[in-house]
Every structure is written in structure tokens, then in C-alpha cells.
């Protein structure tokens, strides 16, 4: 079992945490709820950062660094660019 601590939280906030649902299911504990909220926040930050990347600038930078995949490689970068091109 992991180490636990006590944090001060308003009763109203604790009650709200008790009713948070993820994928339509309530979470069992406040710890699960807080962890899920943090993970969701981090996931959103990641995708916001990914949305801010200009594919042409990214390609130019990675080619300059020598990390751009060679022809025929199956790479996440290539899939990202193709996905952006189809949604543009």
C-alpha cells in the first residue's frame, strides 16, 4: 500500500469529488478521483502542446538534428503529419 497523507479540503469540494465520473462510472475513492483529474489535465496539456507544433517547423528541426525518419520508416511523426494534412 502506498504512503498516504492528509490534505485540507473544503467539505463542499470533497462532496463534489464524490460525484465525479469518468467514462460514466463513479470512482471509488477521492484519491482515485484526484489522480484521474490530474491525468486528464496532463493529457490535455500534452495535446495542447502537440496542437501548437507546426509540422513543417518540426520536420525541419528534426531533419537538422538527424532524427527525422528515413524513407520507408514507420514513424509516429509521419502519422502525425498525415493526420494533420487530412484534417486541414
SULNOR-V36987 format. One record per pair of residues at least 12 apart in sequence whose ideal C-beta (glycine too) atoms are under 6 Angstrom apart, sorted by the first residue. I is the first residue (numbers start at 0). J is the second residue. If there is no record, write none. Layout:
i/j
I/J
I/J
This chain:
i/j
16/29
16/32
19/32
21/35
54/80
54/83
